Amino acid sequence: MRAAAIVLSMGIALFASHDANAQAYVVFPGSSGRALSPGELSSLSCPQLWVARNEIYHRNGYCFKTRRGINFFGNGGCWTDNAQLNGIEQTNVARIKRQERNYGC
């Protein structure tokens, strides 16, 4: 197993491991089952917003195509190029993208 990198910023912990058996990428662990508030998103940086958005796709088996996505999440265990997001996930992705646009990410 490769060592995990931990980044703490603004009270948000990001855990990244490139080992498919020990993957843990968490900005909002409950973002598949609850709507994220604007206040939660406004406290995040552009890199944190990127992780928050893409962790939703990762949890749904998305196979990343960009070098950044592959380097951060890996593609071990992925199974789709078209992740099927539930309604809450779709709302959260839209809110995160809106915040990214507001920041100019």
VENMO-V150161 format. One record per residue. RES is the residue in one small letter. PHI is phi as a letter, one per 30 degrees, with the letter a starting at -180 (NA if undefined). D_LAST is the distance of its C-alpha to the last C-alpha in Angstrom with 2 decimals. Layout:
# VENMO-V150161
RES,PHI,D_LAST ; RES,PHI,D_LAST
This chain:
# VENMO-V150161
m,NA,32.01 ; r,d,29.30 ; a,d,28.29 ; a,d,25.39 ; a,c,22.63 ; i,b,21.91 ; v,b,19.07 ; l,c,19.60 ; s,a,17.10 ; m,h,17.54 ; g,i,20.22 ; i,c,18.27 ; a,c,19.86 ; l,c,18.38 ; f,c,21.18 ; a,b,20.86 ; s,b,23.91 ; h,d,24.30 ; d,d,27.75 ; a,e,27.92 ; n,d,30.68 ; a,b,28.86 ; q,d,25.34 ; a,b,23.79 ; y,b,20.09 ; v,b,19.85 ; v,c,17.29 ; f,b,19.06 ; p,e,22.32 ; g,c,23.47 ; s,d,20.55 ; s,c,22.91 ; g,b,25.50 ; r,b,24.07 ; a,d,21.55 ; l,d,18.75 ; s,d,18.93 ; p,e,16.41 ; g,d,17.61 ; e,d,16.85 ; l,d,13.20 ; s,d,12.82 ; s,d,14.09 ; l,c,11.45 ; s,d,8.88 ; c,e,5.59 ; p,d,8.35 ; q,d,10.66 ; l,d,8.92 ; w,e,8.78 ; v,d,12.41 ; a,e,13.41 ; r,d,12.60 ; n,d,14.19 ; e,d,17.07 ; i,d,18.23 ; y,d,18.59 ; h,e,20.17 ; r,d,22.71 ; n,c,23.68 ; g,i,24.58 ; y,d,21.80 ; c,c,22.35 ; f,d,19.14 ; k,c,19.13 ; t,d,16.35 ; r,e,17.38 ; r,d,14.53 ; g,d,15.68 ; i,d,19.27 ; n,d,19.08 ; f,d,17.60 ; f,c,19.49 ; g,i,22.21 ; n,c,23.98 ; g,d,27.24 ; g,i,28.50 ; c,d,26.09 ; w,b,27.99 ; t,a,25.97 ; d,c,23.53 ; n,b,23.42 ; a,d,22.89 ; q,c,24.72 ; l,c,22.85 ; n,d,24.95 ; g,e,24.34 ; i,d,22.79 ; e,d,20.35 ; q,d,19.45 ; t,d,18.96 ; n,d,16.77 ; v,d,14.52 ; a,d,14.33 ; r,d,13.67 ; i,d,10.85 ; k,d,9.21 ; r,d,10.10 ; q,d,8.62 ; e,d,5.10 ; r,d,6.14 ; n,d,7.83 ; y,d,5.45 ; g,i,3.80 ; c,d,0.00
